[in-house]
Amino acid sequence: MSQKNLIGWLVGLSLLSGCGSVERRQQADILETTLYSYSNNIRWGNLQQAYLFLSPTVTKDIQVPPGLEEVRVVSYDVVGSVQQTSESTATQNVRIGYYRVGQPSLRTIMDRQTWTYDPEAKTWYLGSDIPSFR
């Protein structure tokens, strides 16, 4: 193989490997944006909106529980860091503090989130349950 061919082959190989890393970076950016949007909905009491983060195949069987408008979230703390367990799966642990209007006790729940990437939709969907604010 001539030096010219070798250089061309190496450039082509680096471009191919670069495409994968660009896609992975894009996927990571989408995950970051999704987690931020989801956390804002929970933090600011838009709990019904959290159900929009579920996969469309899951949401057809799930109904938003009544009484969510009575829940007041006072804290949403990510515990540790987001763990990407595979190319299409990530997990995150969050501690959520909340109370219900008319009930003076502050409650805390640990939300163990699993997120799944849909490459066709270029979207991350929540694969775990929405927290139960009882």
C-alpha positions as CSV (number, residue, x, y, z in Angstrom):
1,M,0.0,0.0,0.0
2,S,1.4,3.4,-1.0
3,Q,1.8,6.1,1.5
4,K,-0.9,8.2,-0.3
5,N,-3.3,5.3,-0.1
6,L,-2.5,4.7,3.6
7,I,-3.1,8.4,4.4
8,G,-6.4,8.3,2.5
9,W,-7.4,5.1,4.4
10,L,-6.5,6.6,7.8
11,V,-8.4,9.8,7.0
12,G,-11.5,7.8,6.0
13,L,-11.2,5.7,9.1
14,S,-11.0,8.7,11.4
15,L,-14.0,10.3,9.7
16,L,-16.0,7.1,10.2
17,S,-15.1,6.9,13.9
18,G,-15.8,10.6,14.3
19,C,-19.4,10.1,13.0
20,G,-20.1,7.7,15.8
21,S,-18.7,10.1,18.4
22,V,-20.7,13.0,17.0
23,E,-23.9,10.9,17.2
24,R,-23.0,9.9,20.8
25,R,-22.4,13.5,21.7
26,Q,-25.7,14.5,20.2
27,Q,-27.4,11.7,22.1
28,A,-25.8,12.8,25.3
29,D,-26.9,16.4,24.7
30,I,-30.5,15.2,24.1
31,L,-30.3,13.3,27.4
32,E,-29.1,16.3,29.3
33,T,-31.8,18.5,27.8
34,T,-34.5,15.8,28.5
35,L,-33.4,15.4,32.2
36,Y,-33.3,19.2,32.6
37,S,-36.8,19.6,31.2
38,Y,-38.2,16.7,33.2
39,S,-36.7,18.0,36.5
40,N,-38.1,21.5,35.8
41,N,-41.6,20.0,35.3
42,I,-41.3,18.2,38.6
43,R,-39.7,21.1,40.5
44,W,-42.3,23.6,39.4
45,G,-45.3,21.4,40.1
46,N,-46.2,20.5,36.5
47,L,-46.5,16.9,37.6
48,Q,-49.0,16.0,34.9
49,Q,-46.4,17.0,32.3
50,A,-44.1,14.3,33.6
51,Y,-46.3,11.8,31.9
52,L,-45.3,13.2,28.6
53,F,-41.8,11.8,29.1
54,L,-43.0,8.2,29.0
55,S,-42.8,6.2,25.8
56,P,-45.9,6.5,23.7
57,T,-46.3,2.7,23.9
58,V,-46.5,3.0,27.7
59,T,-48.7,6.1,28.0
60,K,-51.6,4.6,26.2
61,D,-52.1,2.3,29.2
62,I,-51.5,4.9,32.0
63,Q,-53.8,7.4,33.4
64,V,-52.6,10.5,35.3
65,P,-53.7,10.0,38.9
66,P,-56.1,12.6,40.4
67,G,-54.9,15.0,43.1
68,L,-51.5,15.9,41.6
69,E,-52.4,19.6,41.7
70,E,-52.4,19.3,45.5
71,V,-48.7,18.2,45.6
72,R,-46.0,20.9,46.2
73,V,-42.5,19.9,45.4
74,V,-39.9,21.7,47.7
75,S,-36.7,19.9,46.5
76,Y,-35.4,17.9,43.6
77,D,-31.8,16.7,44.3
78,V,-29.9,14.5,41.9
79,V,-28.0,12.0,43.9
80,G,-24.7,11.1,42.3
81,S,-24.4,11.5,38.6
82,V,-26.2,10.2,35.5
83,Q,-25.0,6.7,34.6
84,Q,-25.2,5.7,31.0
85,T,-25.3,1.9,31.3
86,S,-25.4,1.3,27.5
87,E,-25.7,3.3,24.3
88,S,-29.5,3.4,24.8
89,T,-30.0,3.3,28.5
90,A,-29.2,5.7,31.3
91,T,-30.1,5.9,35.0
92,Q,-30.4,8.7,37.5
93,N,-31.3,8.8,41.2
94,V,-33.2,11.8,42.5
95,R,-34.4,12.7,46.0
96,I,-37.7,14.6,45.9
97,G,-39.1,16.5,48.9
98,Y,-42.8,17.4,48.8
99,Y,-45.9,17.9,50.8
100,R,-49.6,17.8,50.0
101,V,-51.7,20.9,50.5
102,G,-53.6,20.6,53.8
103,Q,-51.2,18.0,55.1
104,P,-48.4,19.6,57.2
105,S,-45.9,16.8,56.9
106,L,-42.9,17.0,54.5
107,R,-42.2,13.7,52.7
108,T,-39.2,12.5,50.8
109,I,-39.0,9.9,48.1
110,M,-36.1,8.4,46.2
111,D,-36.9,8.4,42.4
112,R,-34.7,5.8,40.6
113,Q,-35.1,6.8,37.0
114,T,-34.3,4.7,33.9
115,W,-34.2,6.4,30.6
116,T,-34.2,4.7,27.2
117,Y,-33.1,6.2,23.9
118,D,-35.2,5.8,20.8
119,P,-32.8,6.4,17.8
120,E,-35.6,6.8,15.3
121,A,-37.4,9.5,17.3
122,K,-34.0,10.8,18.6
123,T,-35.6,11.1,22.0
124,W,-35.0,9.7,25.5
125,Y,-38.1,8.3,27.2
126,L,-38.6,7.6,30.9
127,G,-38.7,3.8,31.3
128,S,-39.4,3.8,35.0
129,D,-42.5,4.8,36.8
130,I,-43.5,8.4,37.6
131,P,-43.0,9.0,41.3
132,S,-46.0,8.2,43.4
133,F,-46.8,11.3,45.5
134,R,-49.0,9.8,48.2
